[in-house]
Amino acid sequence: MRDAYIVSAVRTPGCRRGKGALAQTRPEKLIVQAIDAAIEKAGIEKGAVDDFMLGCAFPEAEQGLNLGRIAVQIAHFPDAVTGATVNRFCASGLEAIAQSAMRIMVGWSDVCMAGGLESMSTVPMGGNLPRPLPDWAKEKPDVYISMGITAENVANRYKITREMQDEFGYHSQMKAAEAQKNKWFTEIIPTRADRFVEKPDGTIVRETFVQDFDDGVRPDTTMEGLAKLRPAFAANGTVTAGNSSQTTDGAAVNVIMSEAALSKYGVKPLVKLVAYTTAGCKADEMGLGPMVAIPKLLKMTGKSINDIGLFEINEAFASQAYYCAQQVGLGDKKEWTVDSQSRRVNINGGAIALGHPLGCTGSKLAATLISNMRKKGVKYGVESMCIGGGMGAAALYELCE
Ligand SMILES: CC(C)(COP(=O)(O)OP(=O)(O)OC[C@H]1O[C@@H](n2cnc3c(N)ncnc32)[C@H](O)[C@@H]1OP(=O)(O)O)[C@@H](O)C(=O)NCCC(=O)NCCS
């Protein structure tokens, strides 16, 4: 089996659904900018790419049809470059990386691109027209329930209190604020965005501007402020806007190559994708996904939790992210708080502060993790997330010298 190397990994900023900087920008424009930046950083011609695999959790309307193919066409790739769209909900962007890497590993391709996209402003969570199978929905409604309720289930069943969730959310915000202030998000590409503005004469004009930062970060977050927020999903619940991932717009792209392609194009790799796996759990506590996927990944690769220098564990909700971290051996505060210099989990904050653009997230977290692994010289990094329907995904990356 050959190895698959990631040679560039970029993301747009993550911006708030409806209220944020990317809300009026078509999703195609976001993914095309990420593609162009990833190709430019890789230093190759567009024609060198064999295929583009795009992850998207609600691939419909503006981000529908087969946007994987449409995006490479809009980005002026030669007709020979193909594209597909893949959906594993919140792991779609990682699934795209894995499928592209596997294609390289078996020798079917030498250069592939993988990405993720979600404009939650454009297509709402659940899609525009959800149509659950009625008989199945009666027998087993769990696969269709709100993600917020699954977060409440995890909090209730595993005793993750409101205070624990808020504390985890607070540290996510503080880490992100620190990283933003110090300009540590070097994987972000300045992204052209549109906004529609009404002029005094009543006409609407489209203005273009550049957005280069995640706009959901709240540096002024306090534990007292978080404690005042009302439950978002259940009347007496503990899951709030302050301890849930934000709904967000964003895109990310990774370029992946074989060793032969590295030599051919004279490109230096960033990391090698060592392994990828998925694991299932109960749908009504889907947040436990990383708790089953990470140990499975470590077992597959003969690694222990202490061999891994950095983790990106998607913060779909604090209840599940915190509980999963605890269960895999990363619960100690030194692993995830802003005041710990030795923290390994979501070192620059997670989706509670930076947003979770569903299908983009797998690709986005890869870009963030790879950037941090390079800066800190960390040999092994793990990315993981929970997935609606009751799954987890996890991937192990190894730094290239
Ligand atoms: C929880 C949720 C419903 C909240 O939606 P929302 O009300 O639009 O959330 P917002 O981020 O706009 O926050 C609402 C308010 O809460 C308050 N708030 C949020 N975060 C806060 C913080 N850290 N400190 C203080 N107040 C905060 C603010 O008053 C904010 O209003 P403002 O933006 O006007 O200041 C939404 O974020 C959500 O559905 N998240 C989960 C998404 C999901 O399920 N993803 C898939 C996972 S598998």
The ligand as a Gaussian input file, in Angstrom:
#p B3LYP/6-31G(d) Opt

LIG

0 1
 C      -27.848000      26.503000      20.329000
 C      -28.388000      27.272000      19.135000
 C      -29.864000      26.875000      18.882000
 C      -28.306000      28.763000      19.452000
 O      -28.696000      29.473000      18.320000
 P      -28.724000      31.073000      18.319000
 O      -29.751000      31.532000      19.277000
 O      -28.847000      31.505000      16.902000
 O      -27.268000      31.343000      18.885000
 P      -26.388000      32.620000      18.942000
 O      -24.968000      32.180000      18.795000
 O      -26.901000      33.652000      18.005000
 O      -26.567000      33.098000      20.431000
 C      -27.800000      33.598000      20.912000
 C      -27.559000      34.504000      22.079000
 O      -26.996000      33.782000      23.161000
 C      -26.077000      34.632000      23.833000
 N      -24.736000      34.023000      23.839000
 C      -24.229000      33.073000      22.988000
 N      -22.980000      32.768000      23.350000
 C      -22.676000      33.496000      24.434000
 C      -21.530000      33.623000      25.263000
 N      -20.425000      32.886000      25.036000
 N      -21.588000      34.464000      26.304000
 C      -22.697000      35.205000      26.540000
 N      -23.803000      35.145000      25.784000
 C      -23.800000      34.309000      24.747000
 C      -26.077000      35.965000      23.151000
 O      -27.012000      36.802000      23.760000
 C      -26.583000      35.609000      21.775000
 O      -27.228000      36.651000      21.145000
 P      -26.413000      37.748000      20.253000
 O      -25.741000      37.005000      19.152000
 O      -27.474000      38.641000      19.743000
 O      -25.420000      38.388000      21.173000
 C      -27.556000      26.978000      17.839000
 O      -26.260000      27.512000      17.975000
 C      -27.470000      25.514000      17.532000
 O      -28.430000      24.900000      17.057000
 N      -26.304000      24.891000      17.788000
 C      -26.106000      23.479000      17.562000
 C      -25.956000      23.181000      16.100000
 C      -25.948000      21.702000      15.830000
 O      -26.813000      20.958000      16.269000
 N      -24.963000      21.246000      15.037000
 C      -24.812000      19.872000      14.729000
 C      -24.145000      19.198000      15.832000
 S      -24.183000      17.462000      15.603000

